[in-house]
Amino acid sequence: MPKMKTHRSAAKRYKVTASGKIMRRLSGKGHLLAHKSSARKNKLSHMGEIFEGNIAMVSKELPYKKYSR
């Protein structure tokens, strides 16, 4: 049986924590930053957990997420 391939764009977008949660960047930090407050931009710098409805889809793209730390 051949090895499964990791979806490379998913591997770059998501990080897996030690407890197995899949984290992502928060949206809204790419451009149009002049009118956003410093506090708002600082909060957008943190990582957020992915929506529970997308866990199955993202887990399929990261078959070796157990070892991706």
MARDOKE-734619 format. One record per residue (C-alpha): residue number from 1; residue in one letter; chain; x, y, z. Coordinates in steps of 0.02 Angstrom, whole numbers. Layout:
 num residuo cadena     xx     yy     zz
 NUM       a      A      X      Y      Z
...
# end
This chain:
 num residuo cadena     xx     yy     zz
   1       m      A      0      0      0
   2       p      A     76    169    -47
   3       k      A     97    309     78
   4       m      A    -38    442     88
   5       k      A     14    616     34
   6       t      A    -10    768    144
   7       h      A   -102    913     62
   8       r      A     41   1039     62
   9       s      A    -67   1197     67
  10       a      A   -159   1126    219
  11       a      A      6   1086    304
  12       k      A     59   1267    283
  13       r      A   -107   1340    341
  14       y      A   -142   1234    495
  15       k      A    -41   1189    649
  16       v      A    -79   1042    764
  17       t      A    -62   1065    952
  18       a      A      5    934   1072
  19       s      A   -173    891   1124
  20       g      A   -223    865    941
  21       k      A   -321   1025    910
  22       i      A   -301   1103    737
  23       m      A   -264   1289    742
  24       r      A   -276   1419    603
  25       r      A   -236   1603    574
  26       l      A   -376   1726    605
  27       s      A   -439   1817    451
  28       g      A   -434   2004    426
  29       k      A   -248   2039    446
  30       g      A   -196   2035    263
  31       h      A   -236   2211    203
  32       l      A   -343   2366    240
  33       l      A   -257   2386    408
  34       a      A   -253   2577    417
  35       h      A   -427   2597    492
  36       k      A   -415   2449    612
  37       s      A   -362   2485    791
  38       s      A   -199   2420    862
  39       a      A   -294   2313    988
  40       r      A   -397   2235    849
  41       k      A   -243   2198    743
  42       n      A   -156   2123    895
  43       k      A   -303   2007    927
  44       l      A   -300   1952    745
  45       s      A   -118   1900    763
  46       h      A   -164   1753    875
  47       m      A   -214   1580    818
  48       g      A   -392   1515    825
  49       e      A   -461   1340    828
  50       i      A   -546   1279    669
  51       f      A   -736   1262    662
  52       e      A   -797   1091    719
  53       g      A   -889   1065    554
  54       n      A   -723   1073    460
  55       i      A   -623    954    571
  56       a      A   -659    800    463
  57       m      A   -611    889    302
  58       v      A   -448    960    371
  59       s      A   -403    796    456
  60       k      A   -418    708    288
  61       e      A   -294    832    213
  62       l      A   -172    802    357
  63       p      A   -159    612    369
  64       y      A     -2    618    476
  65       k      A    -56    759    593
  66       k      A     -4    653    742
  67       y      A    177    673    687
  68       s      A    170    851    619
  69       r      A    228    940    776
# end
